[in-house]
Amino acid sequence: MTTETTFDFTRLTEREKYKILIGAVVPRPIALVTTVDGEGRINAAPVSFFNCLSAEPAILALGVENHDDMSFKDTAWNVRATGVFTVNIVSSAMLGAMNVCAVPFAPNVDELAEAGLTAIAGTKIAAPRIAESPAAFECRRHTTLGFGNSREIILGEVVAAHIRSDIINQRLHIDPMGLDAIGRMGGHGYCLSRETFDLPTMTVAQWEGRKRMPGAAE
């Protein structure tokens, strides 16, 4: 019989909570978020506290970490200043470049240039997208939530999507192998999404029929 260890989150430090969450809630998709500041300078930062929350309205969520002194990082500042950002999905081919964008450069440094990535002007917003990304979503800030000092939760409404033509069909199905997205695990760990499988959701009738099959209870 397996055993479990229970943690009272009201008694844990911020760091202890963080380690448990990032180690168990995996894999997490990675957003390479591009923004511009008030002077039009480009910033790019990877965010792994990221996901899709809604289709109507189309909402993407970012959990943007603050500096150790609790001041805002460039992404949070720029979204506050301009109200826009672009989420670029990170493929395995972009892994090294994404890691360069994670370097804590000064605000006046263009991470895309340092990483050898190509900026393309947005069609609906000022924040550019990354040419090398297989999928990019232009977003307008919908809501910013402040739960504490360590992070800001930014909800963005998607106003335009750019999907590489060879990975999406006429039924709007995206080829996961072509997307080749990477995921974030705990610590410095990452994972690939090349090994996938299909598991259709059953109807109630299908489930009832399966339970009546010989040996189903075994």
Helices and strands as residue ranges (DSSP letters): G 9-11, H 14-24, E 28-29, E 31-36, E 42-47, E 50-55, E 58-65, H 74-82, E 84-89, G 92-94, H 95-101, H 111-115, E 119-120, E 129-130, E 135-146, E 151-163, G 165-167, H 176-179, E 182-184, E 190-192, H 204-211
